[in-house]
Amino acid sequence: MAAYTGARRGELLNLRWTDVDLDKPQIHITGTAAVIDRQRVEGITKSGRSRVVSLDPSTVRALKAHRARQDEERLRLGESWKGGGAYVFTTGWGDPLFPDTPSSLMPKLIETHNKQNPRAQLPHARLHDLRHIHATTLLLAGVPVHVVAARLGHADPAITLRVYAHVIHEQAATAADVFAAALETQRRVEHLQLSEPCSIVTAHGNHDATRAKTLLAEVRLRALLLLRYQARTTRA
């Protein structure tokens, strides 16, 4: 969940099943959990706002399986179960988790994986690093900054730009190549339109003029966005 939603640790530990809609599918993040004076406390999110985060099919399947296991455990324990089934992530007896619990579990899981898979070692990582991986992956894939900011719960996209400036700079470094590729694609499409008015052969081997024009528009837009990010970061 941390890797596939970009949610903060406390936000996930505050999540109730009533906040989860597996049909739409999405989760509604309304608050966070923390520890103050060794006591677990709950409050508003860091930005002070709630938000809705969409879920992918694999995360939906994982949540369904997790809920089934949790229901089985609750039935098995009977009156010994303490949580009442409200929280998504709990201890083995139903209590909501303390934030330090999943954080301390992360290095143990990586260590276990590395012992079992010596040829596929994972680097050291914190739980919070999964949030950064989520954001970085989306930005490198060309997802607009304001969309990434909304998923992360940043109050202003400027925060996302500042925190992930290195990713934006990597994109800006390729802006010239993207722009040149866009113009070259346009030249080839126009040539094909002249030679084959009724059929354009795209890079995927499809005879679909509409698809070719859509791909060209996407390339143009990405080039424009990268150039704008480069200009913005240069001024900053």
N, C-alpha and C positions, 0 to 999 in steps of 0.2 A: 504493500500500500504506500509506503513512504517513497519508493522509487517510481511507482506508476501514477501517483497523484501529485507529488511534490509537496504534500502537506507536512507541517511541522510535527515533531514528536508529540508535543502536548495536545495538538489539535486532534491527532488520531486517538490518543488515549482518552480524550473527552467524548469521542464519537459514540452515539447510541444507535441501536438498530432502527429506531424511529427516524434517524437522520439518513438512513441508507435506503435508496430506491433502486432495486435491482432490475426494474422494468424499464426505466427511462434510458439508460441507467446513470445514476449520479449519487453523490453524497453531498449533504448540506453541512458545512462546517460552521458551527455557531459559537464555539468557545475553545478553551484550552485548559490543560491540567498542568500543575506545577507543584513543587514542594517548598513550603515555607515553615521554618522551625520544625523540620522533620514530619510535618503534616501535609498530606495530599490536599491541595485546594484547587478549585476550579474558578475560572473567570472568563472574561471576554478575550477575543483573539488579539494578537499583537497590534493589528491595525484598528481594532475596535469595531470591525465590520464582519458580518457573516458572508459566506460565499458558497456558490454551488460549483462543484468540480465533477466533470464528466468521467465516466469509467469505461475502460476498454473491455472487450469480451473475456479476455483471460483473467482480468481482475475480478470480474463478475463471477466467473466459475470458482475462483479461489475463495471469494467471500461466501458463496453458497456452500462450498465444502467445509469452510471454517464454521459456519453457523450450524451445519449438521453435526459436526463433532462437538460443538459447544452444547447443543440440545441433548445429545447422547450422554455427555458428561453430567449435565444437570439432572437428567432422569436417573442416572446411576447413583448419584450422591443423594438425591431426594432432599430431605430437610437439612442436610449438611451444606447444601449449596447456599451461598450467602448473597449472591449478586442479584437475583431476581430476573436475570436475562436482559437487563437494560443495556449494558455496555457491550460494544463489539469486541474489545480486547480485555481479557480478564485473567486472573490467576486460575489455577486448576480447581479452586473451590468457589469461583465466581466473583471475587472481589475485583474492583477496578485496579489496574496496574499502576504502580508508582513509576514516574518517568525514568528513574535510573535503571529500572529492570531491563527494558529493551536495549538501552544504551550499553549496558554491561554484557548483554547477550550477543551483540554484534561481533566483537572480536573473537568470542568463543565459537561462533558459527563459522567464521572465516578460518580459524585454526583447524576446526574439525574438517572442513572442506579440503584444506590444503594437505592434511594428512592422508585423506582418502583419495585425493587426486593430485599426486605429485607432478604430473605433467600439465596440469591446468591450474596453476597457482593463482590465488587472488591476492591483491595487495592489501595492506592494512587500510581500513576505512572506518570512519565513524558512522553512526546512524544518520546524522545530519548531512553527511556527504551524499546520501541518496537523493536528498532534495536538490543539491547542486547538480547532480548527474541529470536529474529530470529536467531542470531548467536549461542546462547546457545542451542537452540532446535536442530539445525543442528549438532553441535558438539556432543551432547549427543546421537544423532541418528547414529553416526558413519561416518558422511560425512567428507571426508579428509580435513585437515586444509587448504591446498592450494585452494580447491574449495570454502570454506567459505570465505577465504581472498579475492578471486576474486569477490564474490558477494558483500562483504562489501566495496570493493574499497581500501583495504589496499595495499600499495605499496610493502610490503614484508610479507610473511606468518609469519615471526618472530614477527611482530606486533600483529597478531592475537593470537599467542601463548602466548605473554606477557599479553595482555589485558584479555584473557580468560584462564589464567593459572589455575584458580580454577576448571574450567570445565575439563581441561586435567588431573589435579590431581585426580579428581573423577573417571575418566575413568581408570587412571593408578592403582587406588586402587583395581579395579576389574579385573586387568589383569591376576592375578594368577588363579582366578576362571574361566575366559574365556578360558585360556590356558588348564586348566584341563578338562573343558567341551569339548574342541576341541578334545583332545586325547580320551576322553570317547566316543565321537561321532564316531571318526575314528574306535575305537575298535568295536563298535556295527555295523557299516556299513560293516567292514571286516567280522564280524561274519555272517551277513545276506548274504553277497556275497557268502560265503562258503556254507551256508545252502540253499539259493535260488539263484542260478547263474543267472537266467533270470528275477528275479523280486525282487526289494528292496522296502520294505514298509517304507515310510518316516513318519515323525512325523505328517504329514497332512493326512495320510491315502492314499496317492497316490502310485501306483505301478510304480515307475519311477526311474530307477537307475541314469540317467543323472541328474535329479533334486537333488537327494541325494548327489551326488558328488559335485554339484554346491554349495549347502548349506554348505557342509563340507569345501569347499575352502573358502567361505565367512567367516566362523567362524575362520579358520586358519589365514586368512589375518587380520581380526580385532584383534585377539590376538597378532599377530606380530606387528601391528601398535601401540597398547597400550603399549607393552613392549618397543618399540622404543621411544615413548613419555616419558615413565617413565625414561628411561636411559638419555634422553636429558635434562629433567627437573632436574634430580639428578645432572648432571654435571654442569648445570647453577647455 
